[in-house]
Amino acid sequence: MFYPERGHVADGVEPSTVSDDIEAREAEGLVVDAAGLDPIDTKTILRAGGPRFIANAGFPVLFFYVGWKASGLLLGVLLATAVGIGAYLYERHKERPGMVARLALGFVIIQGVIGLAFGSAKVYLAQPVVLNLGLGLVFLITTLRGKPFAGSFADELYAFPPEVKQSDTFKQAFARVSIVWAVYFLIRSAIRLYMLKSSVDAFVIVNVITGFPIVTALVSWSVWYITRFFRRSEEWGPALAQS
């Protein structure tokens, strides 16, 4: 398509109309450049960050259970700790933020020390339940205070520029996602705490059922919702439409 150059006006076209059109296109280009946004695509983001997010959050418990069943508490704790350390080192090697891996590693170490001190698998497994309960409250309280905690994990899935993180669109999108995660963590904590009273085997079964499948669905939904919210926003929609 041919667009008149600046200073050239086609027959039958008002000069002001051409000028406004050119300025609008230039302004739109500036919006795209200033946004600094890479293309946002739900499937691409999920492939890049989803598996890592889920693995970092769930693998330590699974490896603990395998080690505990095979040899006892000590091997379970050692395997879970090794998985946490491995996940953290891998994230650092890839020069990624690795916030989930850092949190998981820190907690796995503390969890192992306390579990071994009490010599109890139930004490070891009860700690993530308490952590999930605390996370649910953190997600809820930070959202009510206008600083949704889910936004802290944004870089795990997509490299948002600083100016985007400060925008109203970012805060609104992650506030709604935070509320959903808060409800999930609180409900899951109550269910797992109840099952832990029965047996470790029952706890692990419920932990798997309420963990990987639901977390996978929630991560997928979160990425889809945030992507759609940004694309439909007046603030960043034009920039993303050109990406």
KESERO-893472 format. One line per 3 residues: number of its first residue (from 0); for each residue x negated, y negated, z of N, C-alpha, C, CB. Coordinates in Angstrom, 2 decimals. Glycine has a CB too. Layout:
N
NUM) X Y Z X Y Z X Y Z X Y Z ~ ...
END
This chain:
243
0) -0.86 1.19 0.00 0.00 0.00 0.00 -0.89 -1.24 0.00 0.97 -0.01 1.24 ~ -0.49 -2.25 -0.79 -1.29 -3.47 -0.89 -0.72 -4.53 0.04 -1.32 -3.99 -2.35 ~ -1.61 -5.14 0.82 -1.21 -6.25 1.69 -1.94 -7.50 1.21 -1.54 -5.96 3.20
3) -1.23 -8.62 1.07 -1.88 -9.85 0.60 -3.02 -10.25 1.51 -0.87 -10.99 0.52 ~ -4.11 -10.73 0.92 -5.22 -11.19 1.72 -4.86 -12.54 2.32 -6.50 -11.29 0.88 ~ -5.57 -12.88 3.39 -5.34 -14.17 4.01 -5.63 -15.28 3.00 -6.22 -14.34 5.28
6) -4.69 -16.19 2.86 -4.85 -17.30 1.93 -4.14 -17.07 0.62 -6.30 -17.56 1.68 ~ -3.73 -15.79 0.38 -3.03 -15.48 -0.86 -1.58 -15.16 -0.54 -3.70 -14.30 -1.61 ~ -0.65 -15.82 -1.20 0.77 -15.62 -0.93 1.43 -15.12 -2.19 1.44 -16.93 -0.45
9) 2.11 -13.98 -2.07 2.80 -13.41 -3.22 4.01 -14.26 -3.58 3.23 -11.95 -2.94 ~ 4.43 -14.16 -4.85 5.58 -14.92 -5.31 6.83 -14.54 -4.53 5.79 -14.70 -6.82 ~ 7.59 -15.54 -4.13 8.86 -15.30 -3.45 8.72 -15.00 -1.97 9.57 -14.18 -4.09
12) 7.48 -15.08 -1.41 7.26 -14.78 0.01 6.83 -16.05 0.72 6.20 -13.66 0.20 ~ 7.49 -16.35 1.81 7.14 -17.54 2.57 5.76 -17.36 3.21 8.22 -17.83 3.64 ~ 4.91 -18.39 3.18 3.58 -18.30 3.79 3.63 -17.91 5.25 2.86 -19.62 3.65
15) 4.63 -18.44 5.97 4.73 -18.15 7.41 4.98 -16.67 7.65 5.83 -18.99 8.05 ~ 5.76 -16.04 6.74 6.07 -14.62 6.90 4.82 -13.76 6.74 7.13 -14.18 5.88 ~ 4.00 -14.08 5.73 2.76 -13.35 5.50 1.82 -13.52 6.67 2.08 -13.81 4.21
18) 1.70 -14.75 7.15 0.80 -15.04 8.26 1.21 -14.28 9.51 0.79 -16.53 8.54 ~ 2.52 -14.29 9.79 3.00 -13.57 10.97 2.74 -12.08 10.85 4.50 -13.83 11.18 ~ 2.92 -11.54 9.63 2.72 -10.11 9.43 1.26 -9.73 9.65 3.17 -9.70 8.01
21) 0.35 -10.54 9.10 -1.08 -10.26 9.26 -1.49 -10.36 10.73 -1.92 -11.23 8.41 ~ -1.02 -11.40 11.40 -1.37 -11.58 12.80 -0.83 -10.44 13.65 -0.84 -12.92 13.31 ~ 0.37 -9.97 13.30 0.96 -8.86 14.05 0.12 -7.60 13.90 2.41 -8.60 13.58
24) -0.36 -7.36 12.64 -1.18 -6.16 12.41 -2.52 -6.28 13.12 -1.39 -5.93 10.90 ~ -3.10 -7.46 13.12 -4.36 -7.65 13.81 -4.19 -7.49 15.32 -4.93 -9.04 13.50 ~ -3.09 -8.01 15.84 -2.82 -7.88 17.26 -2.63 -6.42 17.65 -1.59 -8.70 17.65
27) -1.93 -5.69 16.78 -1.71 -4.27 17.04 -3.03 -3.52 17.06 -0.77 -3.67 15.98 ~ -3.93 -3.88 16.16 -5.25 -3.25 16.14 -6.03 -3.55 17.40 -6.03 -3.71 14.94 ~ -5.89 -4.78 17.90 -6.56 -5.13 19.15 -6.02 -4.32 20.31 -6.41 -6.63 19.43
30) -4.71 -4.08 20.31 -4.11 -3.28 21.38 -4.70 -1.88 21.39 -2.58 -3.22 21.21 ~ -4.82 -1.29 20.20 -5.37 0.06 20.10 -6.82 0.09 20.57 -5.27 0.57 18.65 ~ -7.63 -0.89 20.12 -9.03 -0.94 20.51 -9.19 -1.18 22.00 -9.76 -2.02 19.73
33) -8.37 -2.08 22.53 -8.49 -2.43 23.94 -8.05 -1.29 24.84 -7.68 -3.66 24.25 ~ -7.10 -0.49 24.36 -6.60 0.59 25.20 -7.67 1.61 25.49 -5.42 1.27 24.53 ~ -8.54 1.87 24.53 -9.59 2.84 24.74 -9.08 4.24 24.99 -10.45 2.43 25.88
36) -7.92 4.56 24.45 -7.28 5.84 24.69 -7.63 6.84 23.61 -5.79 5.67 24.79 ~ -8.00 8.04 24.05 -8.15 9.14 23.11 -6.77 9.66 22.79 -9.06 10.27 23.69 ~ -6.62 10.40 21.69 -5.32 10.95 21.35 -4.75 11.79 22.50 -5.41 11.79 20.09
39) -3.49 11.55 22.84 -2.83 12.30 23.91 -1.93 13.34 23.28 -2.03 11.36 24.85 ~ -2.24 14.58 23.52 -1.44 15.68 23.00 -1.30 16.71 24.11 -2.08 16.31 21.72 ~ -0.08 17.11 24.42 0.18 18.00 25.55 -0.59 19.31 25.44 1.67 18.29 25.66
42) -0.55 19.95 24.28 -1.22 21.24 24.12 -2.73 21.11 24.27 -0.87 21.84 22.76 ~ -3.29 20.05 23.71 -4.74 19.84 23.79 -5.18 19.65 25.23 -5.16 18.64 22.94 ~ -4.43 18.83 25.97 -4.77 18.56 27.37 -4.67 19.83 28.20 -3.85 17.48 27.94
45) -3.61 20.61 27.98 -3.43 21.84 28.74 -4.54 22.84 28.45 -2.07 22.46 28.41 ~ -4.93 22.97 27.19 -6.01 23.90 26.84 -7.32 23.47 27.48 -6.17 24.00 25.32 ~ -7.54 22.17 27.54 -8.82 21.67 28.06 -8.90 21.71 29.58 -9.04 20.26 27.58
48) -7.81 21.34 30.25 -7.89 21.22 31.70 -7.03 22.15 32.51 -7.56 19.87 32.07 ~ -5.95 22.66 31.93 -5.02 23.51 32.68 -5.64 24.73 33.31 -3.93 23.93 31.79 ~ -6.32 25.59 32.52 -6.92 26.81 33.09 -7.91 26.51 34.21 -7.62 27.59 32.01
51) -8.74 25.48 34.05 -9.71 25.12 35.10 -9.00 24.70 36.37 -10.64 24.00 34.62 ~ -7.95 23.90 36.21 -7.21 23.41 37.36 -6.62 24.57 38.16 -6.10 22.45 36.91 ~ -6.00 25.50 37.45 -5.35 26.64 38.09 -6.38 27.58 38.73 -4.50 27.40 37.08
54) -7.47 27.86 37.99 -8.50 28.76 38.50 -9.16 28.20 39.76 -9.55 29.02 37.43 ~ -9.50 26.93 39.74 -10.15 26.31 40.90 -9.26 26.36 42.13 -10.53 24.87 40.59 ~ -7.95 26.26 41.91 -7.02 26.23 43.03 -6.65 27.62 43.54 -5.79 25.50 42.63
57) -6.66 28.64 42.67 -6.13 29.94 43.07 -7.10 31.09 43.19 -5.12 30.31 42.15 ~ -8.23 31.04 42.50 -9.14 32.19 42.48 -9.77 32.53 43.84 -10.23 31.93 41.50 ~ -10.13 31.53 44.68 -10.74 31.90 45.97 -9.89 32.85 46.80 -11.01 30.65 46.77
60) -8.58 32.62 46.86 -7.71 33.50 47.66 -7.67 34.91 47.07 -6.28 32.91 47.73 ~ -7.60 35.02 45.74 -7.56 36.32 45.11 -8.84 37.11 45.37 -7.33 36.17 43.61 ~ -9.99 36.45 45.27 -11.26 37.14 45.51 -11.42 37.49 46.99 -12.44 36.28 45.04
63) -10.89 36.66 47.87 -10.92 37.01 49.29 -10.16 38.30 49.54 -10.34 35.86 50.14 ~ -8.98 38.40 48.94 -8.15 39.57 49.15 -8.83 40.84 48.63 -6.79 39.39 48.46 ~ -9.46 40.75 47.46 -10.18 41.89 46.90 -11.31 42.33 47.84 -10.74 41.55 45.51
66) -12.10 41.36 48.31 -13.21 41.67 49.21 -12.73 42.20 50.55 -14.06 40.46 49.43 ~ -11.66 41.60 51.05 -11.11 42.03 52.34 -10.58 43.45 52.27 -10.00 41.08 52.79 ~ -9.92 43.79 51.18 -9.39 45.14 51.01 -10.52 46.16 50.81 -8.43 45.17 49.81
69) -11.58 45.73 50.12 -12.66 46.65 49.80 -13.57 46.94 50.99 -13.48 46.10 48.66 ~ -13.86 45.90 51.78 -14.84 46.09 52.85 -14.49 45.42 54.17 -16.16 45.58 52.39 ~ -13.71 44.36 54.12 -13.38 43.68 55.36 -13.46 42.16 55.24 -14.30 44.14 56.45
72) -13.29 41.51 56.36 -13.20 40.05 56.39 -14.46 39.37 55.86 -12.95 39.59 57.81 ~ -15.63 39.87 56.26 -16.88 39.22 55.87 -17.05 39.19 54.35 -18.07 39.94 56.50 ~ -16.85 40.32 53.68 -17.00 40.35 52.22 -15.96 39.46 51.55 -16.88 41.80 51.70
75) -14.75 39.46 52.08 -13.71 38.60 51.51 -14.09 37.14 51.57 -12.41 38.82 52.24 ~ -14.59 36.71 52.72 -15.01 35.32 52.90 -16.18 34.99 51.98 -15.39 35.05 54.37 ~ -17.16 35.90 51.87 -18.32 35.66 51.03 -17.93 35.54 49.56 -19.34 36.79 51.21
78) -17.02 36.40 49.09 -16.59 36.34 47.70 -15.83 35.05 47.40 -15.71 37.55 47.36 ~ -14.93 34.69 48.30 -14.16 33.46 48.10 -15.08 32.24 48.09 -13.10 33.31 49.20 ~ -16.05 32.23 48.98 -17.00 31.11 49.05 -17.85 31.06 47.79 -17.89 31.24 50.29
81) -18.29 32.23 47.31 -19.09 32.28 46.09 -18.31 31.76 44.89 -19.56 33.72 45.83 ~ -17.02 32.10 44.82 -16.18 31.60 43.72 -16.06 30.09 43.79 -14.77 32.25 43.77 ~ -15.86 29.56 45.01 -15.76 28.11 45.18 -17.03 27.39 44.77 -15.43 27.78 46.62
84) -18.18 27.95 45.17 -19.47 27.35 44.81 -19.69 27.42 43.29 -20.63 28.06 45.55 ~ -19.35 28.57 42.71 -19.51 28.74 41.27 -18.66 27.76 40.48 -19.16 30.15 40.87 ~ -17.41 27.57 40.90 -16.52 26.64 40.21 -17.05 25.21 40.30 -15.10 26.72 40.81
87) -17.56 24.85 41.47 -18.10 23.49 41.64 -19.32 23.27 40.76 -18.45 23.24 43.12 ~ -20.26 24.24 40.76 -21.48 24.10 39.96 -21.16 24.05 38.47 -22.44 25.26 40.25 ~ -20.15 24.81 38.06 -19.76 24.80 36.65 -19.23 23.43 36.24 -18.70 25.88 36.38
90) -18.40 22.83 37.10 -17.87 21.50 36.80 -18.98 20.46 36.73 -16.83 21.10 37.85 ~ -19.94 20.55 37.64 -21.05 19.61 37.63 -21.92 19.81 36.40 -21.89 19.76 38.91 ~ -22.10 21.07 36.00 -22.89 21.36 34.80 -22.25 20.76 33.57 -23.06 22.88 34.62
93) -20.91 20.76 33.51 -20.17 20.19 32.39 -19.99 18.69 32.53 -18.83 20.87 32.26 ~ -20.53 18.12 33.62 -20.45 16.68 33.89 -19.00 16.20 33.92 -21.23 15.89 32.83 ~ -18.15 17.01 34.56 -16.75 16.63 34.73 -16.54 16.19 36.17 -15.80 17.81 34.36
96) -15.45 15.43 36.45 -15.20 14.96 37.82 -15.13 16.10 38.82 -13.91 14.17 37.86 ~ -14.40 17.19 38.48 -14.34 18.37 39.33 -13.76 18.10 40.70 -15.70 18.94 39.49 ~ -12.77 17.23 40.80 -12.21 16.91 42.11 -11.57 18.13 42.76 -11.19 15.80 41.98
99) -10.80 18.90 41.97 -10.17 20.09 42.53 -11.23 21.08 43.00 -9.24 20.74 41.49 ~ -12.29 21.25 42.20 -13.36 22.17 42.57 -14.06 21.72 43.84 -14.37 22.30 41.43 ~ -14.29 20.41 43.98 -14.94 19.89 45.19 -14.07 20.12 46.42 -15.24 18.39 45.03
102) -12.78 19.82 46.28 -11.88 20.03 47.40 -11.79 21.50 47.77 -10.49 19.49 47.07 ~ -11.68 22.35 46.74 -11.59 23.79 46.99 -12.85 24.31 47.66 -11.34 24.54 45.67 ~ -14.01 23.86 47.21 -15.27 24.30 47.79 -15.38 23.88 49.26 -16.45 23.74 47.00
105) -15.10 22.62 49.53 -15.17 22.13 50.90 -14.25 22.89 51.83 -14.84 20.66 50.96 ~ -13.03 23.13 51.36 -12.07 23.82 52.21 -12.42 25.29 52.38 -10.68 23.67 51.64 ~ -12.90 25.94 51.31 -13.25 27.36 51.39 -14.36 27.58 52.41 -13.69 27.89 50.01
108) -15.33 26.67 52.47 -16.42 26.79 53.44 -15.88 26.66 54.86 -17.50 25.73 53.18 ~ -15.07 25.62 55.09 -14.48 25.42 56.43 -13.58 26.60 56.79 -13.68 24.09 56.48 ~ -12.79 27.03 55.82 -11.87 28.15 56.03 -12.64 29.42 56.40 -11.03 28.38 54.77
111) -13.76 29.66 55.73 -14.56 30.85 56.01 -15.16 30.83 57.41 -15.66 30.98 55.00 ~ -15.67 29.67 57.81 -16.27 29.54 59.13 -15.23 29.81 60.23 -16.87 28.14 59.32 ~ -14.06 29.22 60.09 -13.00 29.41 61.08 -12.49 30.85 61.08 -11.83 28.43 60.82
114) -12.31 31.42 59.87 -11.83 32.79 59.77 -12.78 33.78 60.42 -11.62 33.16 58.33 ~ -14.08 33.61 60.18 -15.07 34.50 60.78 -15.17 34.29 62.29 -16.43 34.28 60.13 ~ -15.03 33.04 62.73 -15.10 32.75 64.16 -13.98 33.45 64.92 -15.03 31.23 64.40
117) -12.79 33.49 64.31 -11.65 34.16 64.96 -11.59 35.64 64.61 -10.35 33.48 64.55 ~ -12.34 36.05 63.57 -12.36 37.45 63.18 -11.00 37.96 62.73 -12.84 38.29 64.31 ~ -10.25 37.09 62.06 -8.90 37.45 61.67 -8.61 37.03 60.24 -7.89 36.82 62.62
120) -8.06 37.99 59.46 -7.67 37.67 58.09 -6.46 36.74 58.08 -7.35 38.96 57.30 ~ -5.58 36.91 59.06 -4.39 36.06 59.12 -4.76 34.61 59.42 -3.41 36.58 60.18 ~ -5.73 34.44 60.31 -6.19 33.08 60.61 -6.83 32.47 59.37 -7.20 33.09 61.80
123) -7.59 33.29 58.64 -8.23 32.81 57.42 -7.19 32.37 56.40 -9.13 33.91 56.82 ~ -6.15 33.19 56.20 -5.14 32.91 55.18 -4.13 31.84 55.63 -4.39 34.19 54.83 ~ -4.02 31.65 56.94 -3.07 30.64 57.43 -3.56 29.23 57.13 -2.85 30.81 58.94
126) -4.85 29.06 56.99 -5.40 27.72 56.79 -4.97 27.08 55.47 -6.91 27.78 56.84 ~ -4.95 27.83 54.34 -4.45 27.22 53.11 -2.98 26.82 53.21 -4.63 28.18 51.95 ~ -2.22 27.55 54.03 -0.81 27.20 54.23 -0.71 25.84 54.89 -0.09 28.28 55.07
129) -1.52 25.65 55.92 -1.55 24.36 56.62 -2.03 23.26 55.67 -2.46 24.43 57.88 ~ -3.03 23.61 54.84 -3.55 22.64 53.87 -2.46 22.24 52.88 -4.76 23.22 53.11 ~ -1.70 23.23 52.37 -0.62 22.93 51.43 0.45 22.06 52.07 0.00 24.22 50.92
132) 0.74 22.33 53.34 1.70 21.51 54.06 1.20 20.07 54.15 1.96 22.09 55.47 ~ -0.09 19.94 54.47 -0.68 18.61 54.54 -0.69 17.92 53.19 -2.09 18.70 55.08 ~ -1.00 18.69 52.13 -0.99 18.11 50.78 0.39 17.62 50.39 -1.49 19.13 49.76
135) 1.41 18.41 50.74 2.78 18.01 50.44 3.12 16.67 51.08 3.77 19.08 50.91 ~ 2.70 16.52 52.33 2.96 15.26 53.05 2.16 14.11 52.45 2.63 15.41 54.54 ~ 0.91 14.41 52.04 0.07 13.37 51.42 0.68 12.91 50.10 -1.37 13.91 51.18
138) 1.10 13.86 49.26 1.74 13.51 48.00 2.97 12.64 48.24 2.14 14.78 47.22 ~ 3.75 13.00 49.24 4.98 12.27 49.52 4.70 10.87 50.08 5.84 13.06 50.50 ~ 3.84 10.79 51.09 3.57 9.52 51.77 2.86 8.53 50.83 2.71 9.76 53.03
141) 1.87 9.00 50.08 1.15 8.09 49.18 2.06 7.56 48.08 -0.06 8.80 48.55 ~ 3.01 8.37 47.66 3.96 7.91 46.64 4.86 6.82 47.20 4.82 9.08 46.10 ~ 5.34 7.04 48.42 6.19 6.04 49.06 5.44 4.73 49.31 6.74 6.58 50.37
144) 4.12 4.83 49.45 3.30 3.63 49.67 2.84 2.99 48.35 2.07 3.98 50.52 ~ 3.25 3.55 47.22 2.92 2.96 45.93 1.59 3.38 45.35 2.95 1.50 46.05 ~ 0.93 4.38 45.96 -0.36 4.87 45.44 -0.30 6.39 45.32 -1.54 4.43 46.37
147) 0.44 6.89 44.33 0.66 8.33 44.20 -0.63 9.14 44.14 1.46 8.61 42.96 ~ -0.69 10.17 44.99 -1.89 10.99 45.10 -2.17 11.78 43.82 -1.77 11.94 46.27 ~ -1.13 12.09 43.07 -1.32 12.84 41.82 -2.24 12.09 40.86 0.03 13.10 41.15
150) -2.25 10.77 40.95 -3.12 9.97 40.09 -4.59 10.24 40.33 -2.84 8.51 40.29 ~ -4.92 10.74 41.53 -6.32 11.04 41.86 -6.84 12.21 41.05 -6.47 11.33 43.34 ~ -5.93 13.05 40.55 -6.33 14.23 39.79 -6.23 13.99 38.28 -5.48 15.42 40.18
153) -5.94 12.76 37.89 -5.72 12.46 36.47 -6.92 12.83 35.60 -5.39 10.99 36.28 ~ -8.13 12.52 36.09 -9.34 12.76 35.30 -9.64 14.24 35.10 -10.52 12.10 35.95 ~ -8.97 15.11 35.88 -9.15 16.54 35.69 -8.58 16.99 34.35 -8.50 17.33 36.83
156) -7.59 16.26 33.86 -6.89 16.66 32.64 -7.10 15.71 31.47 -5.43 16.77 32.92 ~ -7.35 14.42 31.77 -7.47 13.44 30.69 -8.27 12.24 31.18 -6.06 12.99 30.19 ~ -9.15 11.72 30.32 -10.01 10.60 30.71 -9.27 9.27 30.54 -11.31 10.59 29.87
159) -8.55 8.86 31.57 -7.83 7.59 31.53 -8.81 6.44 31.78 -6.68 7.57 32.57 ~ -8.84 5.41 30.92 -9.67 4.23 31.17 -9.20 3.50 32.44 -9.63 3.26 29.96 ~ -10.10 2.76 33.10 -9.75 2.05 34.34 -8.54 1.14 34.22 -10.92 1.24 34.81
162) -8.43 0.42 33.08 -7.31 -0.51 32.94 -5.98 0.23 32.85 -7.50 -1.38 31.70 ~ -6.02 1.45 32.34 -4.79 2.24 32.26 -4.37 2.69 33.66 -4.97 3.46 31.33 ~ -5.35 3.06 34.48 -5.05 3.53 35.83 -4.42 2.42 36.69 -6.32 4.04 36.49
165) -4.71 1.17 36.34 -4.17 0.05 37.10 -2.80 -0.40 36.59 -5.12 -1.12 37.04 ~ -2.34 0.20 35.52 -1.08 -0.24 34.91 0.14 0.30 35.63 -1.04 0.20 33.46 ~ 1.26 -0.38 35.44 2.53 0.05 36.04 2.99 1.38 35.46 3.61 -1.02 35.81
168) 2.73 1.60 34.18 3.12 2.85 33.54 2.45 4.04 34.22 2.77 2.84 32.05 ~ 1.16 3.92 34.48 0.40 4.98 35.14 0.98 5.27 36.52 -1.09 4.59 35.25 ~ 1.23 4.22 37.30 1.73 4.40 38.66 3.12 5.01 38.68 1.74 3.06 39.39
171) 3.98 4.57 37.77 5.35 5.10 37.73 5.37 6.57 37.31 6.20 4.28 36.77 ~ 4.57 6.90 36.29 4.54 8.28 35.80 4.02 9.23 36.88 3.67 8.38 34.54 ~ 2.92 8.86 37.51 2.32 9.75 38.50 3.09 9.74 39.82 0.89 9.34 38.75
174) 3.86 8.70 40.08 4.70 8.69 41.28 5.76 9.78 41.19 5.35 7.31 41.47 ~ 6.38 9.90 40.03 7.43 10.91 39.86 6.84 12.31 39.87 8.19 10.68 38.55 ~ 5.67 12.46 39.28 5.01 13.76 39.29 4.61 14.13 40.73 3.76 13.75 38.36
177) 4.16 13.16 41.50 3.75 13.39 42.88 4.91 13.90 43.73 3.19 12.11 43.49 ~ 6.09 13.35 43.52 7.26 13.78 44.29 7.57 15.25 44.02 8.47 12.91 43.95 ~ 7.49 15.65 42.76 7.76 17.04 42.40 6.74 17.98 43.05 7.73 17.22 40.87
180) 5.46 17.60 43.01 4.43 18.42 43.63 4.59 18.45 45.15 3.05 17.91 43.26 ~ 5.01 17.35 45.74 5.23 17.32 47.19 6.30 18.33 47.60 5.64 15.90 47.64 ~ 7.39 18.36 46.87 8.47 19.31 47.16 7.97 20.75 47.03 9.68 19.07 46.22
183) 7.20 21.00 45.99 6.66 22.35 45.77 5.75 22.78 46.92 5.87 22.41 44.43 ~ 4.82 21.93 47.31 3.88 22.27 48.38 4.61 22.52 49.71 2.84 21.17 48.55 ~ 5.57 21.70 50.03 6.28 21.83 51.30 7.10 23.11 51.35 7.18 20.62 51.53
186) 7.82 23.41 50.28 8.63 24.63 50.24 7.74 25.87 50.25 9.53 24.63 49.00 ~ 6.68 25.85 49.45 5.78 27.00 49.39 5.11 27.26 50.74 4.72 26.79 48.31 ~ 4.74 26.21 51.44 4.11 26.36 52.75 5.05 27.05 53.72 3.69 24.99 53.30
189) 6.31 26.65 53.72 7.28 27.26 54.64 7.48 28.75 54.33 8.64 26.52 54.55 ~ 7.56 29.09 53.05 7.76 30.49 52.65 6.54 31.34 53.01 8.04 30.59 51.13 ~ 5.35 30.84 52.71 4.13 31.63 52.98 3.89 31.79 54.47 2.91 30.96 52.33
192) 4.18 30.76 55.24 4.00 30.85 56.70 4.92 31.92 57.28 4.27 29.49 57.37 ~ 6.14 32.00 56.76 7.08 33.01 57.22 6.60 34.41 56.84 8.49 32.75 56.63 ~ 6.09 34.57 55.61 5.64 35.89 55.16 4.37 36.34 55.86 5.42 35.88 53.66
195) 3.54 35.40 56.26 2.29 35.75 56.94 2.56 36.43 58.28 1.43 34.50 57.15 ~ 3.72 36.15 58.86 4.10 36.80 60.12 4.33 38.29 59.93 5.36 36.15 60.70 ~ 4.68 38.68 58.71 4.96 40.09 58.43 3.66 40.88 58.24 5.84 40.22 57.17
198) 2.92 40.57 57.16 1.66 41.26 56.90 0.85 40.48 55.89 1.92 42.70 56.40 ~ -0.44 40.80 55.85 -1.33 40.15 54.90 -0.96 40.54 53.47 -2.80 40.51 55.18 ~ -0.60 41.83 53.27 -0.22 42.29 51.94 0.99 41.52 51.41 0.08 43.78 51.97
201) 2.01 41.36 52.28 3.22 40.62 51.88 2.88 39.18 51.56 4.29 40.69 52.98 ~ 1.98 38.62 52.36 1.57 37.22 52.14 0.92 37.05 50.78 0.61 36.77 53.25 ~ -0.01 37.96 50.44 -0.74 37.85 49.18 0.20 37.98 47.99 -1.85 38.91 49.10
204) 1.18 38.90 48.09 2.16 39.07 47.02 2.95 37.79 46.80 3.12 40.23 47.34 ~ 3.44 37.22 47.90 4.20 35.97 47.81 3.29 34.84 47.34 4.84 35.62 49.17 ~ 2.04 34.87 47.78 1.08 33.83 47.39 0.87 33.83 45.88 -0.27 34.04 48.11
207) 0.79 35.03 45.29 0.61 35.15 43.84 1.87 34.72 43.10 0.24 36.59 43.45 ~ 3.03 35.18 43.58 4.30 34.86 42.91 4.59 33.37 42.94 5.46 35.63 43.56 ~ 4.34 32.74 44.09 4.63 31.31 44.22 3.44 30.44 43.81 5.03 30.99 45.65
210) 2.36 31.09 43.40 1.16 30.35 43.03 0.98 30.20 41.55 -0.04 31.00 43.60 ~ 0.28 31.14 40.94 -0.11 31.03 39.53 1.05 30.71 38.58 -0.77 32.30 39.09 ~ 2.17 31.48 38.60 3.25 31.20 37.64 3.85 29.80 37.81 4.34 32.23 37.77
213) 4.09 29.42 39.07 4.73 28.12 39.32 3.75 26.98 39.08 5.27 28.05 40.75 ~ 2.50 27.15 39.50 1.50 26.10 39.28 1.28 25.90 37.78 0.16 26.47 39.97 ~ 1.25 27.00 37.02 1.11 26.90 35.57 2.26 26.09 34.97 1.04 28.30 34.94
216) 3.47 26.42 35.42 4.65 25.71 34.91 4.62 24.24 35.32 5.94 26.37 35.43 ~ 4.21 23.95 36.56 4.18 22.57 37.04 3.10 21.75 36.34 3.96 22.55 38.54 ~ 1.93 22.36 36.12 0.87 21.65 35.40 1.34 21.34 33.98 -0.43 22.49 35.37
219) 1.98 22.32 33.34 2.48 22.12 31.97 3.52 21.01 31.95 3.08 23.43 31.41 ~ 4.45 21.08 32.90 5.49 20.05 32.96 4.89 18.68 33.25 6.53 20.40 34.03 ~ 3.94 18.61 34.17 3.32 17.34 34.55 2.66 16.68 33.34 2.29 17.54 35.67
222) 1.89 17.47 32.59 1.21 16.93 31.41 2.23 16.48 30.37 0.26 17.97 30.80 ~ 3.25 17.32 30.15 4.29 16.97 29.17 5.02 15.70 29.58 5.28 18.12 29.01 ~ 5.38 15.61 30.84 6.15 14.45 31.30 5.33 13.17 31.22 6.64 14.67 32.74
225) 4.08 13.23 31.68 3.22 12.04 31.67 2.95 11.60 30.24 1.90 12.32 32.40 ~ 2.70 12.58 29.35 2.48 12.26 27.94 3.69 11.55 27.35 2.17 13.54 27.13 ~ 4.87 12.10 27.59 6.10 11.50 27.06 6.35 10.12 27.67 7.30 12.41 27.33
228) 6.08 10.00 28.97 6.31 8.72 29.66 5.42 7.63 29.07 6.04 8.86 31.17 ~ 4.16 7.95 28.82 3.23 6.97 28.24 3.63 6.61 26.82 1.79 7.51 28.26 ~ 4.01 7.61 26.04 4.37 7.34 24.65 5.64 6.50 24.53 4.56 8.65 23.90
231) 6.53 6.60 25.51 7.78 5.84 25.47 7.67 4.49 26.18 8.88 6.66 26.11 ~ 6.53 4.22 26.82 6.39 2.97 27.55 6.11 1.81 26.61 5.27 3.09 28.59 ~ 6.58 0.64 26.98 6.29 -0.57 26.20 4.84 -0.99 26.38 7.23 -1.72 26.61
234) 4.26 -0.59 27.50 2.91 -1.03 27.84 1.84 -0.33 27.00 2.65 -0.78 29.32 ~ 1.97 1.01 26.83 0.94 1.77 26.13 1.47 2.53 24.91 0.30 2.74 27.09 ~ 2.76 2.52 24.72 3.36 3.24 23.58 2.77 2.85 22.24 4.83 3.01 23.56
237) 2.65 1.52 21.92 2.10 1.11 20.64 0.69 1.62 20.39 2.11 -0.37 20.54 ~ -0.15 1.61 21.45 -1.52 2.07 21.30 -1.58 3.57 21.04 -2.34 1.72 22.54 ~ -0.77 4.33 21.75 -0.76 5.79 21.59 -0.16 6.20 20.24 0.03 6.45 22.72
240) 0.73 5.39 19.73 1.34 5.70 18.43 0.31 5.64 17.32 2.50 4.73 18.13 ~ -0.77 4.89 17.54 -1.80 4.75 16.52 -2.96 5.70 16.73 -2.31 3.34 16.49 ~ -2.94 6.45 17.89 -4.06 7.32 18.21 -3.96 8.65 17.51 -4.15 7.53 19.70
END
